[in-house]
Amino acid sequence: MDKLTRETAGAIVVCYDTGEAFGERLRKMHQLAQHVAVIINRFSSDEQQQAFTQQLRLEFSAAMADGIRLVELEQNYGIGVALNRGVEALPDDAEWLIFFDDDTTLFDDVAGVVAEEVARALTETGGGASFGQLGLGYAASSGEQSIPGNTIRVEKLAVITSGSILHRSTYRQAGPFREDLFIDSIDIEYSLRLRRMGRKVLKSSAAFMTHPLGRMYQVRLLGHTLQMHEHNALRCYYIVRNRILVGREYFNFSPIFFFFSMVQILLHVLRVMVFERQKLLKLSRMFQGAVHGISGRTGRLTVGAQR
């Protein structure tokens, strides 16, 4: 594997109902990667999507002739399709693939540091012979920036999509992201797939970017304040269904992951029952997700199936 440089890097960023200040985030991604594929995963509002794409074309008219590609999908096909379309949109000389969410913000002047981090990961995995994936560390806010010179890379079961880096040859060997999961656990499944192939999945100890953790709420338990994630009912369906699907598929490879996933589902159910709103709706969706996960049903949940 050749070393990562701006010229050999390609970034894929998936946009869905993207918020403000995306232009600045995209500009930093383009500083890291010569080629950037911006995948519009069909916004919930046509007017919002039209305004967003018009602003991008106006703001990055020159850059779109110099490496930035804008791809609008016909409908919301899910994260897996969007990621794979992003890889397809990049030229073959984009040897290194770097994936981002649309709300991820790289810290200033990290391009050189990211290249060094990948080089260290390659060295630690025997020159890339067993290198699978590197996940960049992230912080919840810009005030937590930490990019020390002596970072360490820890082997992980899986890394999140945003900030993950892999070589195009590895992507070809492992195959595309699973599109039938629609959303949730797509990154976990891919990391597990790489590990089952004998590749190592590493996570950097340093924060290179901010990555919001979604909607959070606080609870007091036994004198401690705990931060909890909250998801809408439909997202609860996919979380439960896909954890069961992925856990079953990789049970022989990693039974620990399967049992960890089951514990996570049980804890999620308890959180909803005790702390969250819309309890009955969320619990019914989670039950539906469990039934579909056990029966092996994949794909997008259709309107009729939501009743």
N, C-alpha and C positions, 0 to 999 in steps of 0.2 A: 504494500500500500504506500502510495506517495503521501508526503506530508500535506496537511491542510493549509491552504493559503486562501486569500480572498478570491483568487482566480479559479481555484479548484473547488470552491464551496458553493453549494446551492441551498437556499433557505426556502422552506415551505411554511406559509402561515395561513391558517384557516380562519375565515371571517364569518361570523353569524351575529346579526344584530349588533355590530361592532360599535362601541362607544366613542367618545371624543378622544382627541389627541392621538389617533392611530397614525397619522402622518409622521409624527416624531418617532414613534416606535418603529415604523417601517424604515425610516431613514437610518436608524441605528442598525437594523438588520442588514440593510444594503451596504453599510460600512464593513460588516463582517463577511458578507457573501456577495460576490459579483452578480450572481443570478438569484433572483427571488421570485417565487411563484405565489401570488396572492389568490387564494381560492375563495370565491364568494359562494358560501354554502346556502344560498337562497334565503334571504332575510324573511322574517315574518310579515314585513310590510314592503310592497313593491316600491312605494314612494321613498321609503327610507333607503332601500338598496340603490335606487336610481340616484338619489342625492349623494350617497356615499361613493359610488363609482365615478360620478361626474367630478366630485371633489378630488378623488385620487388622480384621475386623468389630467385634471387641471394642475394639480400640485406637483405631479411627477411626470409631466409630459416628456421631458428630456430623458429622465431615468428609464422610461418605458422603451426607449430606443437603445438603452444601454444596460439591459439585464433584468428589468422588472417586467414580469408578465402577469396580466390580470385575466383570470379565468372565472366566468360566471356559470355556475351549474344550473341546469334547467329546473331543479327542485332540490329540497333538502334531502340528500341521499344518506346523510349520516357522516360521522367523522372518518370512518375507514375509507369510503369512496373519495372524500375530499383529500385525504392524505395521499392516496394512490394517484389521483389526478394531478396533484402537485408534483409528484416525482416525474410523471409522464411529461409534464409541461417544461421541465428543466432540460437543457441540452446535455448531451453525453459527457461533455468536458466538466460538468459539475459532478466531480467524483465523490465529494463528501456531502451528505444530506443532513441538514439541520432543521429540526421541526420546531415550530412556535405556535402558541395560542395567540389570538389577536389582542389579548390584554397583558401580554408579557412585555416587559420593558428591559432591554439590555442596559447595563451600566455604561457610563462613558468610557471610551478608549479600551474596550476589552478584546478587540479583534486579535491583537498579538498574543494576549494572555490565553485566549481560547485555543489558538494554534499550539501554544506551548503545552497546554493541558492535554490536548489530543496526542501530541508527540510523547509525553510522559506515559500516557495510557498505552500507546503502542509499544513502547519499550518494556513496560511492565508485563505485557502479554506476549512477549517473545517476538517483537517486531511486527505484531499484527496478526500472527498466525492463529491466535485464539481470541483476538479482539472482536467483540460483538457490538457493543453499544456503550456510549458514555453519556451520562446524564449530568448536565451542568447544575451546580447548586443554585438555590434561589432563596430570596428573602421575601417577606411579606410586604416590606416597604423599603424605599431607597435609603432610609436611615440605617439599615442593617447591612450596608455594603461591606464585603470583606473578601478581598482577593489577595491573600498573602502569597509570598513567593514560594513558600514551602507547603503547598497544598498536598493533601493525600487523597487517594482514590480508593474507595471502599467497594468491595464486591457486593452487589445487591441482588435480591430476587427479581426486582423489576424497578424501572424508573418511569417517571411520567413522560408523556409525549413532549411537552414544551421544554425546549432546551436539550432534547436528546439528539445525539449525533451518531450516525453510522455510515459506513462506506457503501457506495452504490453496489459494489460487487457482493457485499454481504446481503443487501436488500434483494439482489437478484437470486442469490442462493436460498435465502429464507423464504422468499415470496412476498407478495403484497400484504398489507394490513387486512385483517378480516373485516369484510364489509357487512356481513350478516349480523354482526353484533350491534350495528347502528351507532350507539354511543355507549360509553362506559366499559371499562376493562379491556379496551382495545390495546392500550399501551402495555398493560400487564400481560396479556396473551402474547404479544410480540416479544417481550423480554423473555418470557418462559420458553417460547419457541427457539430463540437464539441460544438459551442456556441448554436446552435439550439437544441442540446441535453440537454442543461442546464449546460454544463461545462464551466469553465472560461479559457480564453486564456490570459496569462500574458507575459509581456516583462520585462526583467531586465534592470535597469537603468545603469548598469556598463558594460564596454567592457571587454569581456573575450577572444576575438579573433580578427583577422583582416579578413575582408571580402571585397575583391575588388568590386567596384560598376560597373564594366564593362567599356565599352568605353564611355568616357565623352568628352564634348567640352564646351567651354566658350562662352558666348554672353554678349554683353553690352546692357543694356536696362534701359532707364531713369536714366543713371548715375550709375547703379549698374551692377556688374559682376555676372552672373548667371551660375551655373553648370547644364548642360543638359546631359541626357543619349542619346546615339545614337544606333540604332539597324539596322540590315540588313533588307531587304525587307521581307524575309520569316518570320523572327521573328515578324515584324510588323503585319503580317497576324494573327499569333497566339495570339498576345497581344489583338488585337481588337476582334477577334472571341471569345476567351475564356472569356474576360471581359463581353461580351454580354451574353454568355451562362450562366456563373455563376451568373451574375446580375439578369437574368430572373428567374433562379431557386430559388434564395433566396429573390426575391422581397417581398413576403409577410412577411418574417422574418425580413429583413433589407432593406426597401426601400431607406434608406439613402445611403447604399452601392451601390445600383443600380444607383442612380442619381450621386453619386461621380464617378462611373465608366464611365458614359456617359460624364461627364465633362472632365475626364482624357483623354478619346478618342478624344474629340474635341481639347483639348490642344495639344495632340500628333499630330493631323493633322496640326494644325497651326505651330508647331515647324518644321515639315517636309517641309511645304510650304515656310516658311520664312528662315530657317537656314540650312537645311540639303542638302546633295548631293542625287543624284538618286531620285529626287522628284517624277517623273511620275511613276517609278517602285514601289516605296514605297506606293504611294497613291493608285495605282491600287490594290496592295496586301491588303491594309487596307480596301478598298471598298469590295474586295472579302471576306475578313474576316467578315465584317459587314453583308454581304448577307448570309454567311454560319452561322453566329451566330444567326441571326434572324430566319433562316429556321431550326435551330437546328442540323446542320451538325457537326459531331465530327470526331475524328481520325486524322491520319497523312494526310497532304496535298500530294496527289499523283503527280507524274511528269506530267501526263496529265492534271490535274486540275490546274497546275501552269501556263499553257499557256493562 
